[in-house]
Amino acid sequence: MEQKEIVSNKILPTKKSAKKLKLAIIYPELNCKRGSQNVVMWCANLLDKTKYDITLFTKSINLDLWNEYKNEFEIKLLDN
């Protein structure tokens, strides 16, 4: 049975049983490296390192531009 702890009248899972929250980020195209594209990749990368399970949805992406990121999060291409 899963252990739970009670905090201010709420029952929360303990750290052992806590699962990552799923989060989707949708951005049209990541074929260039400019302001908003950087922000999307920074956010996806940082959130993925914390308690979130990130999926990035985009129509197209040039992965050669984003080599500095490990891209451990999932990237899914959308149909046109």
C-alpha positions, -999 to 999 in steps of 0.1 A, spaced: 0 0 0 12 35 -9 24 56 20 8 90 23 15 120 45 -11 144 58 -3 181 53 -28 208 63 -58 185 59 -46 172 25 -33 137 18 -2 139 -4 19 110 -17 53 107 -2 84 114 -24 89 77 -29 56 73 -47 53 107 -64 50 106 -101 61 132 -126 33 155 -138 27 154 -175 30 187 -194 27 194 -231 43 224 -248 31 233 -283 51 256 -306 47 259 -343 82 256 -357 117 253 -341 138 257 -373 156 288 -362 172 299 -329 157 332 -319 141 347 -287 109 328 -284 123 295 -297 151 297 -270 125 303 -243 105 273 -254 136 250 -253 149 265 -220 115 259 -204 112 224 -217 147 215 -206 144 230 -171 110 216 -164 120 182 -176 149 183 -151 124 189 -122 91 172 -115 76 173 -150 73 148 -178 75 171 -209 63 165 -244 71 191 -270 47 193 -300 59 211 -331 53 210 -369 91 210 -376 124 212 -358 160 214 -367 177 193 -341 212 205 -352 204 239 -337 196 225 -303 227 203 -297 235 221 -264 203 206 -248 202 169 -240 166 168 -251 156 141 -226 121 152 -231 99 138 -259 95 157 -291 65 148 -313 60 162 -348 25 174 -358 10 167 -392 5 197 -414 
